[in-house]
Amino acid sequence: MRFIFINKSNQLRAGWEILLAVAAMFVLKRICMLGLSLWTDSGDGWARLFNGLGLYILLVVGFVVKVIRKKPLASIGLVRPDGKRLLTGFLSGTLLLSTIIVILLALDIANVQGDWLHPQWGRIDFVDLFIVSILAGISEEVLCRGYIQQLLSSRLSPFWAMIIISAGFSLGHMMNGGFTWISALNIAVVSLVFSGVTILTGNLYFAIAFHTAWNLFQGYVFGVAVSGHPVEGIYSMELQGVSWLSGGSFGLEGSAITTLVLGLVCAALLMASRKKTSGHKEAVDDPRYPSPLR
C-alpha cells in the first residue's frame, strides 16, 4: 500500500501532494468565509475577494514552498520582479487579444455598441476587475505554471507537465457558463502557451502579465465575457452568428478564430524553443567553450 502514496525516492507522490494543496485551499476558503459571514456580507465590496480561490492559492502555495519544502519562491519562478518580462508579457497579451477582436470585427462576427471615442468608464467594477484580471492572472500562474509545473517537471518531465497542466486547466473551467469542446481546446492551448513562455523566459512574470492583459482587455475594455464570466467594459461588444465561430456566451475563448490564432502562437513558441535548444547544444559542443561536465 505504501507505494500508492510514496515513490521510489521516498517522496509523497506528486498527485497526492497537489490534491492535498488544493484541498487546503478549499478548506482555508471555507474557514475564512465562515468567519467573514459573522460580521459582513461576503458579496459586498472588497469582501468579494474572499469568495474566490485567488488569495487562498497564493497563501497555500507560499506556505508549501517556503515552510514545508523550505525553498525560495524563486524555485517556482518568482524571482526578483522582472520589469522587462512584465512589460513584454502585457503587450503580447494585449496584442494577441486585440488581433482576435480585429478579425472578428472584419468578419462581421462582432460589432461594437456605441462610439469608440466615448468609452463608458462608469461601467467598470474595479473590485471585479482586480479579482478577475489581476488576482486571477497572478494566482492561476503561480499555482499552475509555478508550483504544479515545477513539481511535475521534476518528477516526470517538462513535456508531460505541460500536457497534464493543460488538461487540468481546461477541466477547471468546465463549470463556467457556455463551456463547449472548442472552449476546452482553447483553454488547453492557451495553457500550453503560458507553460511554454514560462520555460523560455525562466520565470513567471511574462505569463502573469500575458494572462492579466488577456482577461483585462477581453472583459473590461471590450466587454466580452471572460471564460464564461459576464462583465461590463468601457466598450460593449456584441458577438453574433454561430457560437463556435463567435465564442458565444463563453467569450473569445470559445471561438474557432481563437483556436487558429493560438495554434499559430504555439507553432512560433515551438520554433523558438527548438532554436534555443539548438543554440544551447551548439555552445555545449563547441570545443572553444569546454563544458564542466566533460
N, C-alpha and C positions, 0 to 999 in steps of 0.2 A: 504493500500500500504506500510505502514511503516514496517510491519513485514517482507516484502520481503528483506529489507536491514538491519534491526536491530533485534537482537534476544531478548529473554526474559530478558537477563542480561543487556540490553541496550548497547550492543556491535555491531559493524559492523560485519555482518556475515562473517565467515572465507573465504568462496568462493569469496566474493566481495573484501575482503582485499588482498587475493592472486592475484586476477585478476588485481587490481589496482597496486600492486607492480610489477607484470610482465609487465604491460603496461608502467609503469615508466621506466623500464629497456630499453624497445624498444625506447621510446621517447628520453631518455638520449643518447642512442647509435646513434640515427638519428641526434641529435644536434651535438654530437662530430664528427661524420663522415662528416657532412656539414662543420664544422669548419676546420677539418683536410684537406679536399679536396681543401681548399683555398691556402694551402702552400706546400703540398707534395702529393705524390702518396700513397694512403692508402694501396696499396698492396706491398709496399717497406719496407724491413727490419722490424724493431720493430714496425713500424706503423701498421703492421698487427694485433697487439694486440687489436686495436680498432675495428677490423672487427667482432670479436666475441662478445658474451654476458658476458664472464667471468668477466671482470673489472666492468661492469655495475651491475652485480648481487651483487658483493661484496659491491659496493657503495650504492646501494638501500637498501639491507638488513641491512647494518650497520646503515644507516640513519633511517630506520623504527624502529629498535631495540633501538638504543641509543637516538634518538631525539624524535620520535613520542611516542614510548612506555615508554621511559625513564628507560630502563632496561640495565643491563650489558650484554656484549656479552656472558658471562658465561651462561646466561639463554637459549642460543641456542646451548650450548655445546662447546663454545670456551673459555674454562677455561685456566688457565696458561698452556703453552705448556708442553705436556706430552711426554717426550722422549721415555719412555718405550712403550707407545701405538703407537707412530710413527714408532719405530723400528719393533715391532711385526707385525704391520699392513703392513708395506712394505715387510717384509719377507713372510708374509702369502699370500699377493697378488702375489709375485714373485713365490712362491712355487705352488700355485694353477694354475697360468697361465702356468708354466713350466710343470706341470703334464699333462695338456691337450695337450701341444705340444708333449710330450713324447709318449702319447697314439696315437696321430695322426701319428707320425713317425713310431711307432711299427706296426700300421695297414696299413702302406704304403699309407696313405691318404695325407701325406705331405712329401716333401723332400727338403733338403737344397741345394741351388745352390752355388757351391764354396766350400771353405775349412774352417772348423771350426777353424783352427789355424791361419787364416788370416782374421780377421774382417775388414770390409771396413769403417773405421771411417770417411772418407771423404764424405760419402753419407749422413751423418746426417745433417739435417737442424735444428740447435739448437733453432731458433726462433719458428719454428713449434713444436719442442719437448716441449718447455716451454708452449706453448698455449694448445696443445692437451693433454699433460700428467699432468703437474704441475698445471697450471691455471684451467684447466677443473676439475681436481681432487679436488681442493680446492673449487672452486665456486659452482660446482654442489652439493657437500656435504653440504656446508653452506646453499644453497637455499633449497634443498630437505630434507636432514636429520636434518638440523639445524632449519631454520626458519619455513618451512611448517610442518615438523613433530611435532615440539613443539606446533605450533598453533593448528593443528588438534587434537593432543593428548589432549590438554586442553579443546577443545570444544566437541570432540566426545569420542575417546578412542585410546590408542596406537595401538590396533589391526586395527581399521578402518583407522587410519592414515597411517599405513604401506600399507594396501591394496590400498588406494586411491593414495598414492605417487607412488607405483609400477606401477599402471595403467598409471598414468600421465608420469612417467619416460619413460615407454615403448613408449607411443604415441609421446613423444618428439623426438624420434629417427626415426619415421616412414618415414620422408622425406629423410633419408640417403640412399645412393646407396646400392642396394642389399637387402633391408629390406624384410623379409619374416615372416611367422607366427612363425617359430622357433626363429627368431631374437626377435620378440615381446615377446615371452615366456621367453627367456633367459635374456633379459633386465629387465623384470619384476621380475624374480627370483633373479638376482644379486642385484636389488634394495632392495628386502626383506633381502638379506644378509647384505647389508650396513645398513639398518634400524635396523636389529637385533643386529649387533655388536655395533651400537651406543647406543642402550638401555642397553646392557650388560656391556659396558665399562663406560658409563656415560658421554662420551664426543665424539667429532667428529674426534679426531686425528687418531684413528685406521682406521676408514672408509676412511678418506682423504688419508692416506698413502697407504692403500689397493688399492683404486681407482687409485692413481697415478702409483703405481707399475704395476698394470694390464695394463694400457694404455702404459706405458713406455716399458715394455718387449714385449708386443704384437706387437707394431709398430716399435719401434726404436732399439730393439735388434733383434727380429725375422723377421721383415719386413713384417708383416701381417697387412692388413687393420684394422683400429681401428673404429669399429661401422660404417663401410662403407666409412671411410675416408682413402684413399690410402696414405701410407707413405713409406719411404725407411729407412731400418735399417742397422745395421752393418753386418747383415746376410740377405740373400734373401731366403725366404721360399715360395715354390710353393704349394698351396693347390690343390689337384686333386680329381677326382671322382665326385660322385653326390653331389650337393651343400648342400643338407640337412644334409649330414654327414661331409663334409669338412668345411662348412660355406660359401663357395663361395666368392663373391666379398664383402660381409659384414664383413668377418673376422671370427674369432673363435666364436664370439657371435651368429653366425648363424648356428652353428653346434649342432647336437643332442648329440655328445660326451660331449659338454659343458653343455647341459641340464642335463645329467646324473651326472656329477661331481658336478654341482651346487645344484642338488637335494640332494646329499649326505651331502653337506655342510649345507644346510638348516635343514636337519634332525639332524645333530650334534648340530647346534645352538638351535634347539627346545629342545633337551635333556638338553643342558647346561642351558637354560632358566628355564626349569621345575625344575632342580636340585637347581638352585639359589633361585627360588621362594619357593621350599620346605624347603630349609635350612633357609630362612628368616622366614617362618611361624613357624618352629620348635623353632627358637630362640625367637620369639614373644610369643609363647605359653608356653615356659619353665618357670615354677614358679621361677627358680633361677634368671631370668632376667626379673623382672617386667616391664611391658610396661607403659609408662606415660599416655597412652590413656585409661587405665583401671580405 
